Every structure is written in C-alpha cells, then in structure tokens.
Amino acid sequence: MFKRQLLALSMLLLTTLSANAENDASVLAVTSAPSALISVEQSKSTVFNVTMPSKGAMVVTLYGGDLINLVEEDSPHISSKVDKNSAIILASSAGTYAVGVTTKCGLSMSIVINAVDVDSGKPANFELFKPKVAIDGSTCSAVTKG
C-alpha cells in the first residue's frame, strides 16, 4: 500500500514539475542522449567513437562483475578517474583523442573521443552526443572465453 502511495506521489510531483517547467523559461528541461550498450563479445571487436562537448565528461561502465584496471590517454587535454566498474574521462578542449581501457578480467577497449566546442549562445544538439559507453557482461569467464 505504501509503495503505491509513494509511486502516486512521485507521479504527481513529476507532473507538477513538468507543468511548471513548461510555464517557466528559467527551468531546464531534461533530455536524454543515446548511449552505447553492447555485449562483451561485441566489445572485443568494436572501436567506440564518442562525440561529446569539450570541457565535458564521458562515462565508461562495465556491468557483470568486471572492474576497470587502467585508462590510458596520451594527451594533456584528457584526464580520467577510475572507480571500480566505471571510469570518467574528461576532455578539457576540443579535438580528437584516443583512449585505451583495460579491465581486471582482460578486456581491452579503444575509444576515439571527438570533443567539440559548444556555442553557449545557441541550443546544443544533444542527439550528436553519446557520452556513455556500457559493456554488458556477466562474469570474468564471459570476458575471457572465445
């Protein structure tokens, strides 16, 4: 019973916020961009091409028990932070950058980042940006087989 009430309250709040957002130009509308979610097998033969805003961040996530071991980049404009099964890769300026990612279970990925300048005076075309790469695995044995 409580879960239904909580869900109803959440829906009412979301509807109210949406209605207020339509009436108030200062409220930022929430939009979503597509991301890449592929299997472990697909990731073995895929080079990820990611378009993201410069001075932005992208996320690499591994599902299923594997952990990110290392993110390597060879540019002063790219930095990264690794936390267990996720890595955040930051691009400080526009350009094309190559990034390598390895995991504890032996998976390796190549990511080509195309960081583009976004004009703050114009609305951004979020359909261009795909700043999330996700690998859907199950266990280390799924990564190492084949």
FENFENZI-V847000 format. One record per residue. N is the residue number from 1. RES is the residue in one small letter. OMEGA is omega as a letter, one per 40 degrees, with the letter a starting at -180 (NA if undefined). D_LAST is the distance of its C-alpha to the last C-alpha in whole Angstrom. Layout:
n->(N	N)
res->(RES	RES)
omega->(OMEGA	OMEGA)
d_last->(D_LAST	D_LAST)
This chain:
n->(1	2	3	4	5	6	7	8	9	10	11	12	13	14	15	16	17	18	19	20	21	22	23	24	25	26	27	28	29	30	31	32	33	34	35	36	37	38	39	40	41	42	43	44	45	46	47	48	49	50	51	52	53	54	55	56	57	58	59	60	61	62	63	64	65	66	67	68	69	70	71	72	73	74	75	76	77	78	79	80	81	82	83	84	85	86	87	88	89	90	91	92	93	94	95	96	97	98	99	100	101	102	103	104	105	106	107	108	109	110	111	112	113	114	115	116	117	118	119	120	121	122	123	124	125	126	127	128	129	130	131	132	133	134	135	136	137	138	139	140	141	142	143	144	145	146)
res->(m	f	k	r	q	l	l	a	l	s	m	l	l	l	t	t	l	s	a	n	a	e	n	d	a	s	v	l	a	v	t	s	a	p	s	a	l	i	s	v	e	q	s	k	s	t	v	f	n	v	t	m	p	s	k	g	a	m	v	v	t	l	y	g	g	d	l	i	n	l	v	e	e	d	s	p	h	i	s	s	k	v	d	k	n	s	a	i	i	l	a	s	s	a	g	t	y	a	v	g	v	t	t	k	c	g	l	s	m	s	i	v	i	n	a	v	d	v	d	s	g	k	p	a	n	f	e	l	f	k	p	k	v	a	i	d	g	s	t	c	s	a	v	t	k	g)
omega->(a	i	i	i	i	i	i	i	i	i	i	i	i	i	i	i	i	i	i	i	i	a	a	a	a	i	a	i	a	i	i	i	i	i	i	i	a	i	i	a	i	a	a	a	a	i	a	i	a	i	a	i	i	a	i	a	i	a	i	a	i	i	i	i	i	i	i	a	a	i	a	i	a	i	i	a	i	i	a	i	a	i	i	a	a	i	i	a	a	i	a	i	a	i	i	a	i	a	i	i	i	a	i	a	i	i	i	a	i	i	i	a	i	a	a	i	i	i	a	i	a	i	a	i	a	i	i	a	i	a	i	i	a	i	a	i	i	a	i	i	i	a	a	a	i	NA)
d_last->(49	48	45	46	49	46	44	48	49	46	46	50	49	46	49	51	49	48	52	53	51	52	55	55	53	53	50	46	45	41	39	35	32	29	26	22	20	17	13	11	8	12	13	10	12	15	18	21	24	27	30	32	36	37	38	36	32	29	27	23	22	19	19	17	18	17	19	20	21	22	24	25	28	30	33	36	36	32	32	30	30	27	27	25	22	24	25	28	29	32	34	38	38	38	35	32	29	26	24	21	19	17	16	17	13	12	12	14	16	19	22	25	28	31	34	37	40	42	45	47	50	48	45	42	39	37	35	34	32	29	29	26	22	20	16	16	14	14	14	12	10	9	8	7	4	0)
